[in-house]
Amino acid sequence: MLKTFILPTVFLICVAVSGAYAADDDVMQKCQGKHPEWYQCVTDDDCTISQDPCGWPVLGVNKFHKERSEICTRQAGAFIDCPMWKDTPENKMTVKCQKGVCTGLKASEAPTSVQ
């Protein structure tokens, strides 16, 4: 009886994990689709960096909804197989309000604003 239960369960978990890594963007889109107001902004000051389902600090989110966004992405991405984050200067992130949506960008690739 125990073998009958364990083998299908292990198989299902392995299949879910192997396909889930490619679904990282899908997880974030689910949260953004359910709660678009969490990611809306008027200026860059409305935004902050939030963690993606792997715990990487790469997502742009409205600073008032950061905690809820992180909970949503963690729950939605519970079975994602994540590579480790490397905290290097090349991975330094910044956030910009682009077309009314907070967007996480690599600092080296972020547009600079002239004032």
C-alpha positions in Angstrom: 0.0 0.0 0.0 2.8 2.4 0.9 4.7 1.7 -2.3 1.6 2.3 -4.3 1.2 5.8 -2.8 4.9 6.9 -2.7 5.9 6.0 -6.3 3.1 8.1 -8.0 3.7 10.9 -5.6 7.4 11.0 -6.3 6.8 10.9 -10.0 4.3 13.8 -9.9 6.7 15.9 -7.9 9.6 15.3 -10.2 7.5 16.1 -13.3 6.2 19.3 -11.6 9.7 20.4 -10.6 11.3 19.7 -14.0 8.7 21.7 -15.9 8.5 24.5 -13.3 11.8 26.2 -13.8 10.7 27.4 -17.2 7.5 28.6 -15.7 9.1 31.3 -13.5 7.6 34.0 -15.7 4.2 32.3 -15.6 4.2 32.4 -11.8 4.9 36.2 -11.7 2.3 36.8 -14.4 -0.3 34.9 -12.3 0.2 37.3 -9.4 0.4 40.4 -11.7 -2.8 39.2 -13.4 -4.7 38.7 -10.2 -3.5 42.0 -8.5 -2.3 44.5 -11.2 -2.6 47.3 -8.7 0.3 45.9 -6.7 2.6 46.8 -9.7 1.2 50.2 -10.7 3.0 53.5 -10.3 3.1 57.1 -11.3 6.8 57.8 -10.5 9.9 55.8 -9.8 9.5 56.7 -6.1 6.3 54.6 -6.0 8.4 51.4 -6.8 10.8 49.1 -5.0 12.6 45.9 -5.8 10.8 42.7 -4.7 11.8 39.0 -4.7 10.8 36.7 -7.4 9.6 33.1 -6.6 13.3 32.0 -6.3 14.0 34.7 -3.8 16.0 36.8 -6.2 15.6 40.6 -5.8 14.6 41.4 -9.4 10.9 42.3 -9.5 9.5 45.8 -9.6 6.5 46.3 -7.3 4.6 49.3 -5.8 6.3 49.7 -2.4 3.0 49.6 -0.5 2.3 46.1 -1.9 5.8 44.5 -1.7 5.0 42.1 1.2 1.8 40.8 -0.5 3.5 40.5 -3.8 6.3 38.4 -2.3 3.9 36.1 -0.5 1.9 35.6 -3.8 5.0 34.8 -5.8 6.4 32.4 -3.1 3.1 30.5 -3.0 2.6 30.4 -6.7 6.2 29.3 -7.3 6.5 26.7 -4.5 7.7 24.0 -6.9 10.1 26.0 -9.0 13.6 24.6 -9.2 15.8 27.7 -8.7 19.4 28.3 -9.5 21.3 30.2 -6.8 21.4 34.0 -6.9 24.8 35.6 -7.3 25.0 38.9 -5.6 27.5 40.6 -7.9 27.8 44.1 -9.3 26.5 42.7 -12.7 23.3 41.6 -11.0 22.7 44.9 -9.2 19.0 45.8 -9.7 17.1 49.0 -9.8 13.4 49.8 -10.3 11.7 52.2 -12.7 8.1 53.2 -13.3 7.6 52.4 -17.0 4.2 53.1 -18.6 2.6 53.0 -15.2 4.1 49.7 -14.1 7.0 49.1 -11.7 9.7 47.3 -13.5 12.9 45.7 -12.1 15.9 46.3 -14.3 19.6 45.5 -14.2 21.2 48.8 -13.0 23.6 48.7 -16.0 20.7 48.5 -18.4 18.3 51.0 -16.8 17.5 54.1 -18.7 18.8 57.3 -17.1 16.4 60.2 -16.8 17.5 63.7 -17.6 16.0 66.4 -15.4 
